[in-house]
């Protein structure tokens, strides 16, 4: 209506209204100003933040999921079909998180506006590991010899059970000491920072006693209550020899300690110097038992070595372990000679002039004919110019019958090799 009271229809205008679209999600998330992948948190306190999203007029929704926790435990969920708990952030682009327990968490953020949907799609979900507790100590720490059941001669591995319950380790730490004199915390670390539950020694260990301390570790630290394991590496020692037919032909049975199927035997004819090196696969073995802690090996001999064994000069049996340690013993076909060859003590003279060699219940006396030696029991020697002598092969003994002079053992042609006031 104009000023004169005349009404007229106004011109119509077309207006189009577009529905407000939900906001786009934040492009990146940060924790304590660090972009993903996030470093491990060891306190349970941290801050999540993100860049401003244009048009996010109604704030943001932070969604959090904890490994092993279902959505039913949440106070509020934006997406009820997920296991994410939701938290409203009305202003700003950050959310302070506190008192989170040990575990793994995932985070994503939605930007919100006045659209009918309210909030848009979530951002990419990023994970964070929170380690507020040290792992449990591993159990079952043990040594695994290269050859089960035999003495430990240098080649072995360390083994343990994995920690399978929370808090789990990120790696296992093994520390070693060769003498055990230092505190375990000061022992040097072995190059094993992984989740492998076995550590083979990188080289064959020399004889001695070795202690190892095993712990499980994560970013919070390492357990300090792990087991300590002591491993004794034995040197080879040959104790006795004897003929046997265990091999189906002539064999030499050797007993000893610190031996295993990796030990290499070499047999030498003492008289000729000829040698026979035995391949480990040809040697028969018997491991120590609770009743008998001795290791036995059966050495198959060539015909020539069998003849040398029984010829009187005998055989020289040498053994070498993987760590380079050696031992040796002489073997003789005559049992009496074999026993005497293993006597290392200096001789002693009795009141009646008898020479005794050995100790304990392994004592022998030299008879009038010099050879062979007989079991302990009075067996006087014929004296000449105030002394007595006798023996076998390279083992000869000389003493003064008065007992006031040192007893001496000597090898003919080589001079005195040992003496003692017995």
C-alpha positions as CSV (number, residue, x, y, z in Angstrom):
1,X,0.0,0.0,0.0
2,X,1.4,3.4,-1.0
3,X,0.8,6.7,0.7
4,X,-2.4,7.2,-1.2
5,X,-3.9,3.9,0.0
6,X,-3.4,2.0,-3.2
7,X,-2.3,-1.7,-2.8
8,X,0.0,-3.4,-5.3
9,X,1.6,-6.8,-5.4
10,X,5.4,-6.7,-4.8
11,X,7.9,-8.5,-7.1
12,X,8.8,-12.0,-5.9
13,X,12.4,-12.9,-5.1
14,X,13.7,-16.5,-5.3
15,X,15.9,-17.5,-2.3
16,X,17.8,-20.9,-2.1
17,X,19.0,-22.2,1.3
18,X,21.7,-24.9,1.3
19,X,21.9,-27.3,4.3
20,X,24.9,-26.9,6.5
21,X,27.4,-29.7,5.9
22,X,29.3,-31.4,8.8
23,X,32.8,-30.1,9.4
24,X,35.8,-31.9,8.0
25,X,38.0,-33.8,10.6
26,X,41.3,-32.5,11.8
27,X,44.1,-33.5,9.5
28,X,46.7,-34.4,12.2
29,X,46.9,-35.1,15.9
30,X,49.8,-34.4,18.3
31,X,50.6,-35.6,21.8
32,X,52.7,-33.3,23.9
33,X,53.5,-31.4,20.7
34,X,54.9,-34.6,19.1
35,X,53.3,-35.8,15.8
36,X,52.5,-39.4,15.2
37,X,53.9,-42.0,15.6
38,X,53.9,-40.9,19.2
39,X,56.7,-41.7,21.6
40,X,55.9,-44.1,24.5
41,X,54.5,-42.3,27.5
42,X,55.7,-43.5,30.9
43,X,53.7,-41.3,33.2
44,X,50.0,-41.7,32.2
45,X,49.7,-37.8,31.9
46,X,49.8,-36.1,28.5
47,X,48.0,-33.6,26.2
48,X,46.3,-34.3,22.9
49,X,46.0,-31.3,20.5
50,X,45.1,-30.7,16.9
51,X,44.9,-27.8,14.3
52,X,41.9,-25.5,14.1
53,X,39.2,-26.7,11.7
54,X,37.4,-24.0,9.8
55,X,33.6,-24.0,10.5
56,X,33.9,-26.0,13.7
57,X,31.5,-23.7,15.5
58,X,30.3,-26.3,18.0
59,X,33.7,-27.5,19.3
60,X,35.1,-31.0,19.0
61,X,34.6,-34.5,20.2
62,X,37.6,-36.5,21.3
63,X,37.3,-40.3,21.1
64,X,39.5,-42.7,23.0
65,X,39.8,-46.5,22.9
66,X,41.8,-48.6,25.3
67,X,43.0,-52.0,24.3
68,X,41.0,-54.8,26.0
69,X,38.2,-52.4,27.1
70,X,34.8,-52.6,25.3
71,X,32.5,-49.7,24.6
72,X,29.9,-50.7,27.2
73,X,32.3,-49.4,29.9
74,X,32.1,-45.9,28.5
75,X,30.1,-43.1,30.2
76,X,29.3,-41.7,26.7
77,X,29.8,-42.8,23.1
78,X,29.4,-40.7,20.0
79,X,29.5,-43.9,17.9
80,X,27.8,-46.6,19.8
81,X,28.8,-49.2,17.3
82,X,32.5,-48.8,18.3
83,X,34.5,-49.3,21.5
84,X,35.5,-45.6,21.6
85,X,34.6,-43.5,24.6
86,X,33.7,-39.8,23.7
87,X,34.6,-36.6,25.4
88,X,33.2,-33.1,24.5
89,X,35.7,-30.2,24.0
90,X,33.7,-27.0,23.8
91,X,36.5,-24.6,23.1
92,X,40.1,-24.8,22.0
93,X,42.0,-27.5,20.2
94,X,43.4,-29.6,23.0
95,X,42.5,-32.1,25.7
96,X,44.5,-32.9,28.8
97,X,44.6,-36.6,29.7
98,X,45.5,-37.8,33.1
99,X,46.0,-41.0,35.2
100,X,46.0,-43.4,32.3
101,X,47.0,-46.8,33.3
102,X,49.5,-49.1,31.7
103,X,48.2,-50.1,28.2
104,X,47.7,-49.2,24.6
105,X,45.3,-46.4,23.5
106,X,43.9,-45.0,20.3
107,X,42.7,-41.4,19.7
108,X,40.6,-39.7,17.0
109,X,38.9,-36.3,16.9
110,X,35.6,-35.1,15.2
111,X,34.9,-31.4,14.4
112,X,31.4,-30.3,15.1
113,X,29.1,-27.5,13.9
114,X,25.3,-26.6,13.7
115,X,24.6,-29.1,11.0
116,X,21.9,-31.6,11.4
117,X,24.5,-34.3,11.8
118,X,26.3,-32.3,14.5
119,X,29.8,-33.7,14.1
120,X,31.7,-34.9,11.0
121,X,33.6,-38.0,10.4
122,X,36.5,-38.9,12.8
123,X,40.1,-38.2,12.0
124,X,42.6,-40.9,11.4
125,X,43.1,-42.9,14.7
126,X,46.5,-42.8,16.2
127,X,47.9,-45.2,18.8
128,X,49.8,-44.4,22.0
129,X,51.6,-46.8,24.3
130,X,51.5,-45.9,28.0
131,X,54.0,-47.8,30.1
132,X,53.7,-46.9,33.7
133,X,54.9,-50.3,35.0
134,X,58.0,-52.4,34.5
135,X,57.5,-55.9,33.1
136,X,57.4,-59.0,35.2
137,X,60.6,-60.9,35.6
138,X,61.1,-63.8,33.2
139,X,61.0,-67.3,34.6
140,X,62.7,-70.6,33.6
141,X,66.1,-69.2,33.1
142,X,68.4,-72.1,32.2
143,X,71.5,-73.1,30.3
144,X,71.1,-75.3,27.2
145,X,74.4,-77.2,26.3
146,X,75.1,-77.8,22.7
147,X,74.9,-81.5,23.5
148,X,72.1,-82.2,26.1
149,X,73.1,-84.4,29.0
150,X,76.9,-83.9,28.6
151,X,79.2,-81.6,30.5
152,X,79.3,-78.0,29.4
153,X,82.5,-77.6,27.4
154,X,82.1,-74.1,26.0
155,X,79.2,-74.1,23.5
156,X,75.8,-73.4,25.0
157,X,72.8,-71.1,24.9
158,X,70.8,-69.3,27.6
159,X,67.0,-69.9,27.5
160,X,64.0,-68.6,29.3
161,X,60.2,-68.5,29.2
162,X,58.5,-65.5,27.6
163,X,56.6,-63.0,29.7
164,X,53.0,-63.3,28.3
165,X,51.0,-61.2,30.7
166,X,50.8,-57.5,31.2
167,X,52.9,-55.5,31.6
168,X,54.8,-57.2,28.8
169,X,58.4,-56.4,27.9
170,X,59.6,-54.7,24.8
171,X,62.9,-56.6,25.0
172,X,64.9,-58.9,27.3
173,X,68.2,-57.8,28.8
174,X,71.1,-60.2,29.7
175,X,74.1,-59.1,31.7
176,X,77.2,-61.3,32.3
177,X,80.0,-61.5,34.7
178,X,83.0,-63.8,34.4
179,X,83.8,-63.8,38.1
180,X,80.7,-62.6,39.9
181,X,82.7,-60.0,41.9
182,X,80.7,-57.0,40.8
183,X,77.1,-56.1,41.6
184,X,74.8,-57.4,38.9
185,X,73.7,-53.9,38.0
186,X,77.3,-53.2,37.0
187,X,77.7,-56.3,34.8
188,X,78.2,-55.5,31.1
189,X,75.2,-56.1,28.9
190,X,75.3,-58.8,26.3
191,X,74.2,-57.8,22.7
192,X,70.6,-59.1,23.1
193,X,67.9,-56.4,23.1
194,X,65.0,-58.3,21.5
195,X,62.0,-60.4,22.4
196,X,63.9,-63.6,21.5
197,X,63.9,-66.0,24.5
198,X,67.2,-67.7,23.7
199,X,70.7,-66.3,23.5
200,X,73.4,-68.5,22.0
201,X,76.9,-67.7,23.1
202,X,78.6,-66.0,20.1
203,X,81.8,-68.0,20.7
204,X,82.9,-71.1,22.5
205,X,83.6,-70.1,26.1
206,X,86.9,-70.9,27.9
207,X,86.8,-73.0,31.1
208,X,85.6,-71.1,34.1
209,X,82.5,-70.0,36.0
210,X,80.1,-67.5,34.3
211,X,77.1,-65.7,35.9
212,X,74.2,-64.2,34.0
213,X,71.4,-61.9,35.1
214,X,68.2,-61.9,33.1
215,X,65.5,-59.1,33.2
216,X,62.6,-57.9,31.1
217,X,62.4,-54.3,30.0
218,X,60.2,-51.6,28.6
219,X,60.3,-47.8,28.4
220,X,59.6,-47.6,32.1
221,X,62.7,-49.6,32.9
222,X,63.9,-53.2,33.6
223,X,62.9,-55.5,36.3
224,X,65.4,-55.8,39.1
225,X,64.3,-59.2,40.4
226,X,65.4,-61.4,37.5
227,X,67.1,-64.7,38.0
228,X,70.9,-65.1,38.2
229,X,72.2,-68.2,36.5
230,X,75.7,-69.6,37.0
231,X,77.3,-71.8,34.3
232,X,80.4,-73.8,34.8
233,X,82.5,-74.6,31.7
234,X,84.7,-77.6,32.4
235,X,88.1,-78.2,30.8
236,X,88.7,-81.6,29.3
237,X,90.2,-84.3,31.5
238,X,91.0,-87.9,30.5
239,X,90.9,-90.2,33.5
240,X,91.4,-93.8,32.2
241,X,91.6,-96.0,29.2
242,X,90.8,-99.7,28.5
243,X,90.2,-102.0,25.7
244,X,86.6,-102.7,24.8
245,X,84.5,-104.3,22.0
246,X,81.6,-101.9,22.1
247,X,82.4,-100.8,18.5
248,X,82.1,-104.3,17.1
249,X,85.8,-104.4,16.7
250,X,88.8,-103.4,18.8
251,X,88.0,-100.2,20.5
252,X,89.6,-98.1,23.2
253,X,87.3,-96.9,25.9
254,X,88.3,-93.5,27.4
255,X,86.7,-92.0,30.5
256,X,86.9,-88.4,31.5
257,X,85.1,-85.1,32.3
258,X,84.6,-82.0,30.3
259,X,83.9,-84.0,27.1
260,X,81.1,-84.0,24.6
261,X,80.4,-85.3,21.1
262,X,82.1,-82.2,19.6
263,X,85.5,-83.2,21.2
264,X,88.1,-84.3,18.6
265,X,90.3,-87.3,19.5
266,X,93.7,-87.9,18.0
267,X,95.5,-91.2,18.6
268,X,99.3,-91.3,18.3
269,X,101.6,-94.4,18.2
270,X,104.2,-93.4,20.8
271,X,106.9,-95.4,19.1
272,X,106.5,-94.5,15.5
273,X,104.6,-91.2,15.7
274,X,101.9,-92.3,13.4
275,X,98.6,-90.7,14.0
276,X,94.9,-91.5,13.6
277,X,92.4,-88.6,13.9
278,X,88.9,-89.8,14.7
279,X,85.9,-88.1,13.1
280,X,83.3,-87.2,15.8
281,X,80.7,-89.3,14.0
282,X,82.8,-92.5,14.4
283,X,83.2,-92.1,18.2
284,X,80.6,-93.7,20.5
285,X,79.5,-91.7,23.6
286,X,77.8,-92.3,26.9
287,X,76.7,-89.1,28.8
288,X,77.2,-88.7,32.6
289,X,74.4,-89.9,34.9
290,X,73.4,-89.2,38.5
291,X,75.0,-92.6,39.4
292,X,78.1,-92.1,37.4
293,X,79.2,-88.5,36.6
294,X,81.9,-89.7,34.2
295,X,81.7,-89.3,30.4
296,X,82.7,-92.3,28.3
297,X,83.9,-92.4,24.7
298,X,84.6,-95.4,22.5
299,X,87.4,-94.9,20.0
300,X,87.6,-97.2,17.0
301,X,91.3,-98.0,16.4
302,X,93.0,-98.9,13.2
303,X,94.7,-102.3,13.1
304,X,98.1,-100.6,13.4
305,X,97.0,-98.7,16.5
306,X,95.7,-101.9,18.1
307,X,99.2,-103.4,17.5
308,X,100.9,-100.4,19.0
309,X,98.6,-100.4,22.0
310,X,99.8,-103.9,22.8
311,X,103.4,-103.5,21.8
312,X,104.6,-102.0,25.2
313,X,105.2,-98.5,24.0
314,X,101.4,-97.8,23.8
315,X,99.3,-95.0,22.4
316,X,99.1,-91.3,23.2
317,X,95.4,-90.2,23.3
318,X,94.8,-86.4,22.8
319,X,91.5,-84.6,22.9
320,X,90.6,-81.1,21.9
321,X,87.3,-79.3,22.6
322,X,85.7,-76.7,20.5
323,X,87.1,-73.9,22.6
324,X,90.7,-75.1,22.0
325,X,91.2,-76.7,25.4
326,X,93.3,-79.9,25.3
327,X,93.9,-83.0,27.4
328,X,95.9,-86.2,26.9
329,X,96.6,-89.6,28.4
330,X,98.7,-92.6,27.5
331,X,97.1,-95.9,26.9
332,X,98.7,-99.3,27.2
333,X,97.4,-102.8,26.4
334,X,98.8,-104.1,29.7
335,X,96.5,-103.3,32.5
336,X,99.3,-103.0,35.1
337,X,101.3,-100.7,33.0
338,X,98.2,-98.6,32.3
339,X,97.6,-98.1,36.0
340,X,101.2,-97.1,36.6
341,X,101.2,-94.7,33.7
342,X,98.5,-92.7,35.5
343,X,100.4,-92.1,38.7
344,X,101.7,-88.6,38.9
345,X,102.8,-88.3,42.5
346,X,106.5,-88.6,43.5
347,X,107.6,-91.9,45.1
348,X,107.9,-92.5,48.8
349,X,110.3,-95.0,50.6
350,X,109.2,-97.4,53.4
351,X,111.2,-98.3,56.5
352,X,112.4,-101.5,54.8
353,X,113.5,-99.7,51.7
354,X,110.4,-100.4,49.5
355,X,109.5,-97.6,47.1
356,X,105.8,-96.8,47.0
357,X,104.0,-94.8,44.2
358,X,100.5,-93.4,44.3
359,X,98.0,-92.2,46.9
360,X,94.8,-93.4,48.6
361,X,93.9,-96.8,47.6
362,X,95.9,-96.6,44.4
363,X,99.4,-97.4,45.8
364,X,101.9,-99.6,44.1
365,X,105.3,-101.0,45.2
366,X,108.3,-101.7,42.9
367,X,109.4,-105.4,43.1
368,X,112.9,-106.9,42.9
369,X,112.6,-107.4,39.1
370,X,111.8,-103.8,38.4
371,X,108.8,-104.7,36.2
372,X,106.0,-105.2,36.5
373,X,104.9,-103.1,39.5
374,X,102.8,-104.9,42.1
375,X,99.9,-103.8,44.4
376,X,101.0,-102.3,47.7
377,X,102.6,-104.7,50.0
378,X,106.2,-105.1,51.3
379,X,108.4,-105.7,48.2
380,X,112.0,-104.7,49.2
381,X,114.4,-103.6,46.5
382,X,117.9,-105.0,46.1
383,X,120.2,-102.1,47.0
384,X,123.4,-101.1,45.3
385,X,125.9,-98.6,46.7
386,X,123.3,-97.2,49.2
387,X,120.4,-96.6,46.8
388,X,117.6,-98.4,45.1
389,X,116.1,-97.9,41.7
390,X,113.6,-99.4,39.3
391,X,110.6,-98.6,37.1
392,X,109.1,-99.0,33.7
393,X,109.9,-97.4,30.3
394,X,110.2,-93.6,30.8
395,X,109.2,-93.8,34.5
396,X,112.3,-94.7,36.6
397,X,112.8,-94.0,40.3
398,X,115.9,-93.6,42.4
399,X,116.2,-93.1,46.1
400,X,118.6,-93.3,49.0
401,X,117.8,-96.2,51.3
402,X,118.6,-94.1,54.4
403,X,115.5,-92.0,53.6
404,X,117.6,-88.9,54.3
405,X,118.0,-87.9,50.7
406,X,115.3,-86.7,48.3
407,X,113.5,-89.2,46.2
408,X,113.9,-88.5,42.5
409,X,112.1,-89.7,39.4
410,X,113.9,-89.4,36.2
411,X,113.7,-90.5,32.5
412,X,116.7,-92.4,31.3
413,X,118.9,-90.3,29.1
414,X,117.0,-87.1,30.0
415,X,118.2,-86.5,33.6
416,X,116.1,-85.8,36.6
417,X,112.5,-84.6,35.8
418,X,111.0,-84.5,39.2
419,X,111.9,-84.8,42.9
420,X,110.4,-84.5,46.3
421,X,111.2,-85.1,50.0
422,X,108.9,-88.0,50.8
